[in-house]
Amino acid sequence: MITRFKAVLIATVGMVYLAMSLQAFAQSNQEPKRNIGIMAGGIGTTTARLAEDLSRTMSGKSSVQIRAMLGKGSEQSINDLLYLRGVDLAFVNADILANIRITKPNHPALGNLAYLAKVTDSELHLLVRKDSGINDIYDLKTKKISVGNKGSGSALTSRLVMRILGIKTSTAFMSATVGLDELRRGTLDAVFFVGAKPLPLLLNIREDDELKLVGIPFSTQLASIYQQSEFLVDDYPTIVENKFVPTLSVPVILAVYNKFAKGSFRYNNLIKFSEAFLDDIPLLQKPPRHPKWKDLDLTATVEGWKRFTYFEDVLVR
């Protein structure tokens, strides 16, 4: 005879088994998480921080798992979008396409890329010694300068700006830290940096280093690619003279490959990312995430780029 205790025990075990079976069935019918690869800049860059924020915020709580990857600049990131399996999106400076149109007019990136959103801006910094006699970018003619590592966003933007303005220099490729050291030693006349202000490396410059930022006046020749910006004393207390220094900024965007067939696995990756990204924007714009997320502008159009169609349709709705 089954006692009341045994009956209750059997019923309890049965209910637990049923619950576990239902949970297993539900999990088996859930769509697996999609691994989304995002290429950013190198170690210590603003975009590396932004990509890490996406991974920490979006992974584990939505239908996507974000893999943040460190890259070597906008030029390489564009090639990664085109050819490297597992790279779905990339943070790039928007002037990369303008540079490609001028230097490589048959490049496959033209017509095959789109952007989701403008995330923030990067400013063009031009640093010289105070005793150099250089007062703006036009004084660089025939000077020896560093533009950053080859293939970097800094090298691309600074060389494109000088090309448009017709400024010819003796150009070297050096890392930001090496270039700054060579400028202090006097072996270089000027160094370019591109990044979202304030750059930590430049904040560490002391007044007795006798360095200063000089102006890059805005020109109609640059208006289709760049925007006006400025550095204030509050941005860089030790290297900004006369309250402010004029400069240019370039949009930093999330770029995607735009030719995946609708309904394909890679296309659906972009759909899932777009949906999760829009849902998580409020979280990205709160501490401890990078303050540059507050610059995110979903309504901004980017000259020379078209928006990913699905993302555009969602914004319109």
Secondary structure as a PSIPRED ss2 file (coil, helix, strand):
# PSIPRED VFORMAT (PSIPRED V4.0)

   1 M C   1.000  0.000  0.000
   2 I C   1.000  0.000  0.000
   3 T C   1.000  0.000  0.000
   4 R H   0.000  1.000  0.000
   5 F H   0.000  1.000  0.000
   6 K H   0.000  1.000  0.000
   7 A H   0.000  1.000  0.000
   8 V H   0.000  1.000  0.000
   9 L H   0.000  1.000  0.000
  10 I H   0.000  1.000  0.000
  11 A H   0.000  1.000  0.000
  12 T H   0.000  1.000  0.000
  13 V H   0.000  1.000  0.000
  14 G H   0.000  1.000  0.000
  15 M H   0.000  1.000  0.000
  16 V H   0.000  1.000  0.000
  17 Y H   0.000  1.000  0.000
  18 L H   0.000  1.000  0.000
  19 A H   0.000  1.000  0.000
  20 M H   0.000  1.000  0.000
  21 S H   0.000  1.000  0.000
  22 L H   0.000  1.000  0.000
  23 Q H   0.000  1.000  0.000
  24 A H   0.000  1.000  0.000
  25 F H   0.000  1.000  0.000
  26 A H   0.000  1.000  0.000
  27 Q H   0.000  1.000  0.000
  28 S H   0.000  1.000  0.000
  29 N H   0.000  1.000  0.000
  30 Q C   1.000  0.000  0.000
  31 E C   1.000  0.000  0.000
  32 P C   1.000  0.000  0.000
  33 K C   1.000  0.000  0.000
  34 R E   0.000  0.000  1.000
  35 N E   0.000  0.000  1.000
  36 I E   0.000  0.000  1.000
  37 G E   0.000  0.000  1.000
  38 I E   0.000  0.000  1.000
  39 M E   0.000  0.000  1.000
  40 A E   0.000  0.000  1.000
  41 G C   1.000  0.000  0.000
  42 G C   1.000  0.000  0.000
  43 I C   1.000  0.000  0.000
  44 G C   1.000  0.000  0.000
  45 T C   1.000  0.000  0.000
  46 T H   0.000  1.000  0.000
  47 T H   0.000  1.000  0.000
  48 A H   0.000  1.000  0.000
  49 R H   0.000  1.000  0.000
  50 L H   0.000  1.000  0.000
  51 A H   0.000  1.000  0.000
  52 E H   0.000  1.000  0.000
  53 D H   0.000  1.000  0.000
  54 L H   0.000  1.000  0.000
  55 S H   0.000  1.000  0.000
  56 R H   0.000  1.000  0.000
  57 T H   0.000  1.000  0.000
  58 M H   0.000  1.000  0.000
  59 S C   1.000  0.000  0.000
  60 G C   1.000  0.000  0.000
  61 K C   1.000  0.000  0.000
  62 S C   1.000  0.000  0.000
  63 S C   1.000  0.000  0.000
  64 V E   0.000  0.000  1.000
  65 Q E   0.000  0.000  1.000
  66 I E   0.000  0.000  1.000
  67 R E   0.000  0.000  1.000
  68 A E   0.000  0.000  1.000
  69 M E   0.000  0.000  1.000
  70 L E   0.000  0.000  1.000
  71 G C   1.000  0.000  0.000
  72 K C   1.000  0.000  0.000
  73 G C   1.000  0.000  0.000
  74 S H   0.000  1.000  0.000
  75 E H   0.000  1.000  0.000
  76 Q H   0.000  1.000  0.000
  77 S H   0.000  1.000  0.000
  78 I H   0.000  1.000  0.000
  79 N H   0.000  1.000  0.000
  80 D H   0.000  1.000  0.000
  81 L H   0.000  1.000  0.000
  82 L H   0.000  1.000  0.000
  83 Y H   0.000  1.000  0.000
  84 L C   1.000  0.000  0.000
  85 R C   1.000  0.000  0.000
  86 G C   1.000  0.000  0.000
  87 V C   1.000  0.000  0.000
  88 D C   1.000  0.000  0.000
  89 L E   0.000  0.000  1.000
  90 A E   0.000  0.000  1.000
  91 F E   0.000  0.000  1.000
  92 V E   0.000  0.000  1.000
  93 N E   0.000  0.000  1.000
  94 A C   1.000  0.000  0.000
  95 D H   0.000  1.000  0.000
  96 I H   0.000  1.000  0.000
  97 L H   0.000  1.000  0.000
  98 A H   0.000  1.000  0.000
  99 N H   0.000  1.000  0.000
 100 I H   0.000  1.000  0.000
 101 R H   0.000  1.000  0.000
 102 I H   0.000  1.000  0.000
 103 T H   0.000  1.000  0.000
 104 K C   1.000  0.000  0.000
 105 P C   1.000  0.000  0.000
 106 N C   1.000  0.000  0.000
 107 H C   1.000  0.000  0.000
 108 P C   1.000  0.000  0.000
 109 A C   1.000  0.000  0.000
 110 L C   1.000  0.000  0.000
 111 G C   1.000  0.000  0.000
 112 N C   1.000  0.000  0.000
 113 L E   0.000  0.000  1.000
 114 A E   0.000  0.000  1.000
 115 Y E   0.000  0.000  1.000
 116 L E   0.000  0.000  1.000
 117 A E   0.000  0.000  1.000
 118 K E   0.000  0.000  1.000
 119 V E   0.000  0.000  1.000
 120 T E   0.000  0.000  1.000
 121 D E   0.000  0.000  1.000
 122 S E   0.000  0.000  1.000
 123 E E   0.000  0.000  1.000
 124 L E   0.000  0.000  1.000
 125 H E   0.000  0.000  1.000
 126 L E   0.000  0.000  1.000
 127 L E   0.000  0.000  1.000
 128 V E   0.000  0.000  1.000
 129 R E   0.000  0.000  1.000
 130 K C   1.000  0.000  0.000
 131 D C   1.000  0.000  0.000
 132 S C   1.000  0.000  0.000
 133 G C   1.000  0.000  0.000
 134 I C   1.000  0.000  0.000
 135 N C   1.000  0.000  0.000
 136 D E   0.000  0.000  1.000
 137 I H   0.000  1.000  0.000
 138 Y H   0.000  1.000  0.000
 139 D H   0.000  1.000  0.000
 140 L H   0.000  1.000  0.000
 141 K C   1.000  0.000  0.000
 142 T C   1.000  0.000  0.000
 143 K C   1.000  0.000  0.000
 144 K E   0.000  0.000  1.000
 145 I E   0.000  0.000  1.000
 146 S E   0.000  0.000  1.000
 147 V C   1.000  0.000  0.000
 148 G C   1.000  0.000  0.000
 149 N C   1.000  0.000  0.000
 150 K C   1.000  0.000  0.000
 151 G C   1.000  0.000  0.000
 152 S C   1.000  0.000  0.000
 153 G H   0.000  1.000  0.000
 154 S H   0.000  1.000  0.000
 155 A H   0.000  1.000  0.000
 156 L H   0.000  1.000  0.000
 157 T H   0.000  1.000  0.000
 158 S H   0.000  1.000  0.000
 159 R H   0.000  1.000  0.000
 160 L H   0.000  1.000  0.000
 161 V H   0.000  1.000  0.000
 162 M H   0.000  1.000  0.000
 163 R H   0.000  1.000  0.000
 164 I H   0.000  1.000  0.000
 165 L H   0.000  1.000  0.000
 166 G C   1.000  0.000  0.000
 167 I C   1.000  0.000  0.000
 168 K C   1.000  0.000  0.000
 169 T C   1.000  0.000  0.000
 170 S E   0.000  0.000  1.000
 171 T E   0.000  0.000  1.000
 172 A E   0.000  0.000  1.000
 173 F C   1.000  0.000  0.000
 174 M C   1.000  0.000  0.000
 175 S C   1.000  0.000  0.000
 176 A H   0.000  1.000  0.000
 177 T H   0.000  1.000  0.000
 178 V H   0.000  1.000  0.000
 179 G H   0.000  1.000  0.000
 180 L H   0.000  1.000  0.000
 181 D H   0.000  1.000  0.000
 182 E H   0.000  1.000  0.000
 183 L H   0.000  1.000  0.000
 184 R H   0.000  1.000  0.000
 185 R H   0.000  1.000  0.000
 186 G C   1.000  0.000  0.000
 187 T C   1.000  0.000  0.000
 188 L C   1.000  0.000  0.000
 189 D C   1.000  0.000  0.000
 190 A E   0.000  0.000  1.000
 191 V E   0.000  0.000  1.000
 192 F E   0.000  0.000  1.000
 193 F E   0.000  0.000  1.000
 194 V E   0.000  0.000  1.000
 195 G E   0.000  0.000  1.000
 196 A C   1.000  0.000  0.000
 197 K C   1.000  0.000  0.000
 198 P C   1.000  0.000  0.000
 199 L C   1.000  0.000  0.000
 200 P H   0.000  1.000  0.000
 201 L H   0.000  1.000  0.000
 202 L H   0.000  1.000  0.000
 203 L H   0.000  1.000  0.000
 204 N C   1.000  0.000  0.000
 205 I C   1.000  0.000  0.000
 206 R C   1.000  0.000  0.000
 207 E H   0.000  1.000  0.000
 208 D H   0.000  1.000  0.000
 209 D H   0.000  1.000  0.000
 210 E C   1.000  0.000  0.000
 211 L E   0.000  0.000  1.000
 212 K E   0.000  0.000  1.000
 213 L E   0.000  0.000  1.000
 214 V C   1.000  0.000  0.000
 215 G E   0.000  0.000  1.000
 216 I C   1.000  0.000  0.000
 217 P C   1.000  0.000  0.000
 218 F C   1.000  0.000  0.000
 219 S C   1.000  0.000  0.000
 220 T H   0.000  1.000  0.000
 221 Q H   0.000  1.000  0.000
 222 L H   0.000  1.000  0.000
 223 A C   1.000  0.000  0.000
 224 S C   1.000  0.000  0.000
 225 I C   1.000  0.000  0.000
 226 Y C   1.000  0.000  0.000
 227 Q E   0.000  0.000  1.000
 228 Q E   0.000  0.000  1.000
 229 S E   0.000  0.000  1.000
 230 E E   0.000  0.000  1.000
 231 F E   0.000  0.000  1.000
 232 L E   0.000  0.000  1.000
 233 V C   1.000  0.000  0.000
 234 D C   1.000  0.000  0.000
 235 D C   1.000  0.000  0.000
 236 Y C   1.000  0.000  0.000
 237 P C   1.000  0.000  0.000
 238 T C   1.000  0.000  0.000
 239 I C   1.000  0.000  0.000
 240 V C   1.000  0.000  0.000
 241 E C   1.000  0.000  0.000
 242 N C   1.000  0.000  0.000
 243 K C   1.000  0.000  0.000
 244 F E   0.000  0.000  1.000
 245 V E   0.000  0.000  1.000
 246 P E   0.000  0.000  1.000
 247 T E   0.000  0.000  1.000
 248 L E   0.000  0.000  1.000
 249 S E   0.000  0.000  1.000
 250 V E   0.000  0.000  1.000
 251 P E   0.000  0.000  1.000
 252 V E   0.000  0.000  1.000
 253 I E   0.000  0.000  1.000
 254 L E   0.000  0.000  1.000
 255 A E   0.000  0.000  1.000
 256 V E   0.000  0.000  1.000
 257 Y E   0.000  0.000  1.000
 258 N C   1.000  0.000  0.000
 259 K C   1.000  0.000  0.000
 260 F C   1.000  0.000  0.000
 261 A C   1.000  0.000  0.000
 262 K C   1.000  0.000  0.000
 263 G C   1.000  0.000  0.000
 264 S C   1.000  0.000  0.000
 265 F H   0.000  1.000  0.000
 266 R H   0.000  1.000  0.000
 267 Y H   0.000  1.000  0.000
 268 N H   0.000  1.000  0.000
 269 N H   0.000  1.000  0.000
 270 L H   0.000  1.000  0.000
 271 I H   0.000  1.000  0.000
 272 K H   0.000  1.000  0.000
 273 F H   0.000  1.000  0.000
 274 S H   0.000  1.000  0.000
 275 E H   0.000  1.000  0.000
 276 A H   0.000  1.000  0.000
 277 F H   0.000  1.000  0.000
 278 L H   0.000  1.000  0.000
 279 D H   0.000  1.000  0.000
 280 D H   0.000  1.000  0.000
 281 I H   0.000  1.000  0.000
 282 P H   0.000  1.000  0.000
 283 L H   0.000  1.000  0.000
 284 L H   0.000  1.000  0.000
 285 Q C   1.000  0.000  0.000
 286 K C   1.000  0.000  0.000
 287 P C   1.000  0.000  0.000
 288 P C   1.000  0.000  0.000
 289 R C   1.000  0.000  0.000
 290 H C   1.000  0.000  0.000
 291 P H   0.000  1.000  0.000
 292 K H   0.000  1.000  0.000
 293 W H   0.000  1.000  0.000
 294 K H   0.000  1.000  0.000
 295 D H   0.000  1.000  0.000
 296 L C   1.000  0.000  0.000
 297 D E   0.000  0.000  1.000
 298 L C   1.000  0.000  0.000
 299 T C   1.000  0.000  0.000
 300 A C   1.000  0.000  0.000
 301 T C   1.000  0.000  0.000
 302 V C   1.000  0.000  0.000
 303 E C   1.000  0.000  0.000
 304 G C   1.000  0.000  0.000
 305 W C   1.000  0.000  0.000
 306 K C   1.000  0.000  0.000
 307 R E   0.000  0.000  1.000
 308 F C   1.000  0.000  0.000
 309 T H   0.000  1.000  0.000
 310 Y H   0.000  1.000  0.000
 311 F H   0.000  1.000  0.000
 312 E H   0.000  1.000  0.000
 313 D H   0.000  1.000  0.000
 314 V H   0.000  1.000  0.000
 315 L H   0.000  1.000  0.000
 316 V H   0.000  1.000  0.000
 317 R C   1.000  0.000  0.000
